[in-house]
Amino acid sequence: MVKIGIGLPAYGSRVFVNHDRMMLSFGHALGTHGDRFVLQHFAALDVPDVAVVRNFLTQAALDAGCDWLLMIDSDTWEEDGYHLLQMISTGEKEKAAVIAAPVKRRDGIYNYLVKEGEEWLQSRDVRVASAVFPVSRIGTAMWAMNLNWLRSQPDFPLPWFQKIYYSPKPGERVNCDDFMGEDYFFCDAVNKCGGKILCDSRFLPKHATGANILG
């Protein structure tokens, strides 16, 4: 039995109503696959630092004895909850450390990167439609992390999620927009530990950005 935890970073205490439909659909999918999956835990947190939120949600799911943590940003949703369960099932089968759906960013690019040599390729360069494929980095907007894999990595850096600001060159001012997000930091640590990161493009979640919905 795979024990699933759900973690919801609730930015500004706002959760889009579409989450209701998603969770109801996900509950139905769990009910029809109750011989394999069970919802073990649910938690939500709203604090200004999203890295703190993700670390809290991860620790809470670990403490609850979950096998997988499904983390979904409050402005991101998938209308068919079965796809979420399918994603976790694939991650379990492939023994992935992370499996996540591609989510379109505000600049219109999907939130994953593939490294080839020293070059980072974006989704406009590496596009695999309706498939599961390996990536080097992927955002946490809609992702599932294998907590049993994480438990097996005693050398994984703590805290797991960290936002890293790049040091300016001598004479330059600090640019607060020049940083690596906490999700990419986590992915880099997974890669160093030899873990597998997968992108599941068999479905494309919706992403609300102000008055616009991307996806």
Long-range contacts (C-beta under 8 A, 24 or more apart in sequence): 1-35, 1-36, 1-37, 1-38, 2-36, 2-37, 2-38, 2-67, 2-68, 2-88, 2-89, 2-92, 3-38, 3-40, 3-41, 3-64, 3-65, 3-66, 3-67, 3-68, 4-30, 4-37, 4-38, 4-39, 4-40, 4-41, 4-66, 4-67, 4-68, 4-69, 4-70, 4-88, 5-39, 5-40, 5-41, 5-42, 5-43, 5-60, 5-61, 5-64, 5-66, 5-68, 5-69, 5-70, 5-147, 6-39, 6-41, 6-42, 6-43, 6-69, 6-70, 6-71, 6-72, 7-43, 7-44, 7-45, 7-54, 7-57, 7-58, 7-60, 7-61, 7-69, 7-70, 7-71, 7-72, 8-42, 8-43, 8-44, 8-45, 8-57, 8-71, 8-72, 8-74, 9-44, 9-45, 9-46, 9-50, 9-53, 9-54, 9-57, 9-71, 9-73, 9-74, 10-44, 10-45, 10-46, 10-74, 11-46, 11-50, 11-73, 11-74, 11-75, 12-46, 13-46, 14-74, 14-75, 15-44, 15-74, 16-74, 16-75, 16-77, 16-208, 18-77, 18-79, 18-206, 18-208, 19-72, 19-74, 19-77, 21-77, 21-79, 22-72, 22-77, 22-78, 22-79, 22-81, 22-84, 23-81, 24-81, 25-79, 25-80, 25-81, 25-82, 26-81, 26-82, 26-84, 26-85, 27-81, 28-81, 29-81, 29-82, 29-84, 29-85, 30-81, 30-85, 33-85, 36-89, 37-85, 37-88, 37-89, 40-64, 40-65, 40-66, 41-65, 41-66, 49-163, 50-163, 50-182, 51-159, 51-161, 51-162, 51-163, 51-182, 54-140, 54-160, 54-161, 54-182, 54-183, 54-186, 55-159, 55-160, 55-161, 58-145, 58-147, 58-150, 58-160, 58-161, 61-147, 62-147, 62-150, 62-151, 66-147, 67-92, 67-146, 67-147, 67-148, 68-92, 68-144, 68-145, 68-146, 68-147, 69-144, 69-145, 69-147, 70-143, 70-144, 71-140, 71-142, 71-143, 71-144, 71-145, 72-141, 72-142, 73-140, 73-141, 73-142, 75-207, 75-208, 75-209, 76-103, 76-141, 76-142, 76-205, 76-206, 76-207, 76-208, 77-205, 77-206, 78-142, 78-203, 78-205, 78-206, 79-206, 80-203, 83-202, 83-203, 84-142, 84-144, 86-200, 86-202, 87-144, 87-200, 87-202, 87-203, 88-144, 90-132, 90-198, 90-200, 91-144, 91-146, 91-198, 92-146, 94-132, 94-196, 94-198, 95-146, 95-149, 95-196, 96-146, 96-149, 96-195, 96-196, 96-197, 96-198, 97-145, 97-146, 97-149, 97-150, 97-190, 97-193, 97-195, 97-196, 97-197, 98-138, 98-143, 98-144, 98-145, 98-146, 98-186, 98-187, 98-190, 98-195, 98-196, 98-197, 98-198, 99-132, 99-143, 99-144, 99-197, 99-198, 99-199, 99-200, 100-138, 100-139, 100-140, 100-141, 100-142, 100-143, 100-144, 100-197, 100-198, 100-199, 100-200, 101-141, 101-142, 101-143, 101-199, 101-200, 101-201, 101-203, 101-204, 101-205, 102-138, 102-199, 102-200, 102-201, 102-204, 103-139, 103-141, 103-142, 103-204, 103-205, 103-207, 103-214, 103-215, 104-204, 104-207, 104-214, 104-215, 105-139, 105-207, 105-214, 106-209, 106-214, 108-214, 111-138, 111-139, 111-141, 112-137, 112-138, 112-139, 112-199, 113-137, 113-138, 113-184, 128-199, 128-201, 129-201, 130-201, 130-202, 131-201, 131-202, 132-198, 132-199, 132-200, 132-201, 132-202, 133-198, 133-199, 133-201, 134-196, 134-197, 134-198, 134-199, 135-197, 135-198, 135-199, 136-187, 136-191, 136-197, 137-183, 137-184, 137-187, 137-188, 137-197, 138-183, 138-187, 138-197, 138-199, 139-181, 139-183, 139-184, 140-182, 140-183, 140-186, 141-205, 141-207, 142-205, 143-183, 149-195, 153-193, 153-195, 155-193, 156-189, 156-193, 157-189, 160-186, 160-189, 161-185, 161-186
